[in-house]
Amino acid sequence: MSYALLLSVCPIVVAICEIMLSVFWVSWYFKYGFLIFRVSIPVKTLNVKLPPIDILTRSCGDSVMGLPRSICFHSFSDGSIAFRPSFKGFHAFMFEFFIMRGLIRFNRVTHNISVSGFVSWWLILGAVSFLFFTIHPILIPGQITSPPVWSIIGFCVGLYVYYYICAMRYRTIANYIAVAYQ
């Protein structure tokens, strides 16, 4: 099997696996990953109960920048709450095909509530494969071509804008929790 085929198929397979893990709310999938966003909210009391899921859904149900927000929440047996973009409707796939997933948990040792955002694994594999396909022709002897710099710059800028929109949405969740526990 060639590297090119492996690098083009691998992100698709991982994305399908991630969709299944996300839809079935597998707890380890939401607790571990590549952390790219974390907000810690100090809490003064020891007996903290995280807000109920229906209140979180209602409070985070408006729109940001005119885009519909559809974030689903799910509580786990250890008291933590996972969240991800909803798969309802065309807008969920169009504007926020999940590049992040998150977790809200109370840390009894440090007395704070942390809101964490993890990047999806398929996105990292997709970025690596994209960079491989755009830089690889330069590295092959006898095929020296100019690198497609604009596609790399466009990809990086697009990825950052996409991340910024998702991180802004997750910050509103952290802001809601911060206001609720002040």
N, C-alpha and C positions, 0 to 999 in steps of 0.2 A: 504494500500500500504506500503510495507516495505521500510526502509531507503535505503537498498542496491539497490533496483530497482529505487527508486527516484534519488539516486546519480549517477546511471549509465545512466539514460535516460535524466536527466536535462541538462548536458553539450551538448548532441547531439541536443536537442530541441533549446537550446540557440544558438548553432552554426548555425543552419538552419535559425533562426531569424536574426542573425547577417549578414549572407550572403545576405539575402533579404534587410536589412537596408543598407548594403554597396553597393549592386548593384544598388539600387534606389537612392543613394546619399541623404539619409535623414539627414538633417543638424544637428539636435540635437545629432544624433549618433556620428558624427565626432567632436562635440564641448564638449561633456561631457564623462567622463569615469575615469578609473584609470590611472592617469598620471604617466608615468615612464621615460619620456624623455622630456626635454625642453631646448632649446637654445634661448637666447634673444640676438638680434642683435641691437645695438644702431644705430639710424638714426638721422641725423642732421636736415633734413627738415620736415615740417609739412605735406605737400602734397605729400604723398608717394603712388604710385600705385604699387601694387605687380606685379611681372613679368607675362606676358601672359602665358597661359597654354601650348601653343605649344613650347615656349622657354624652359619652365621647363621640358617638356617631352623630348625634344632633349638634353638638358644639363644633364639630369639624365638617359640617355638611354644606357650608356655603362655598362660594367660589373664590379663587385666587386669580387675579389678573384676567378675569372674564372666563377662565376655564373651569369646567365643572369639576368639583372635587368628589370623588367617590372612593373613600378609604374604608376598608373593612377592618374590624377589630375582633379579636378572639382571645379569651382568657385561658390560661393554662393552669394546671393543678397546683403549681408552686406559687401562684398569685401574680405572675407576670402577665402582661397583655401584649400580644403581637398585633401588628397592623401591616397592611399591604394595600396597594391599589385594588379596587374592585374590578371584576371582569364583566361588569354589567354595561351593556350599551357600546355603541361605536366610539363614543368620546373617550372611554377608558383606554381602549387600545390605541386610539389616535394620539392622545396627548401624554399618556403616562404608562406605556407598556412597561411593565415593572422593571425599573433599573435599581430600585431600592426597596428594601423591606425593613421593618423596624420592630423594636421591642421596648416596652415600658416596664421597668422593674424597680422595686424598692430594695436598697442595700441597707441591711440592719447594722452593719459595722460602721459605715460612714454616715449614716442617717441622711441619705439623700435618695431622691428618685432620679433614675437616669433614663433618658429617652435616647435610644441608639438607632442609627440607620446603617444598614449594611448594603453594600453594592452587590448586585446579582452576579453570580459566577459566569453566566453566559456572556455578560458584557465584557468582562476581563478577557475571556477567551476570544470573543469577537474582536476586541481591540488588538490583541496580540496577532490574530490571524490577519486582520486588515493591515497592520504594520508589516507583517511578513510579506504579504502580496504586493505592497507598494515599495518596500525596500529590497526585497529579495532579488529582483532583476538587476540591481546595481552590483550585487555581490557575486553573481555568476560570472566567471571569467569568459571573455569573449562577447558578453552581452552588456557592455557598459552603455547605459542610457542615463539620461537625466532623471533624477528622482521626481516623482509627481508631488512636488512640495505643496501645491495648493490643495490637493486632496487630503493630505495629512493635516494641514492647518485647518481646513474646513471640518474635518472629522473631529479634531480636538476641540474646536470652538463649539460645534454642535453638541458634543458630549458634555461640555461644561455648562452650556445653557440648559440642557436637559437636566443635569444634576442640580443646577441652581433652582429650577422650578420645583423639583421634588424636595430638595432640602428646605425650601421656603415653606412648603406645605407641612413638612415634618416639624419645622420650628413653630408653626401655629399650634401644633399639638403640645409641644413643650411649653409654649406660652400659656395655653389653657391650664395645664397642670400646675404651672408656677403660680398663676393667679388663684387657683382653687386651694392651694396649700400655703398661702401666705397668711 
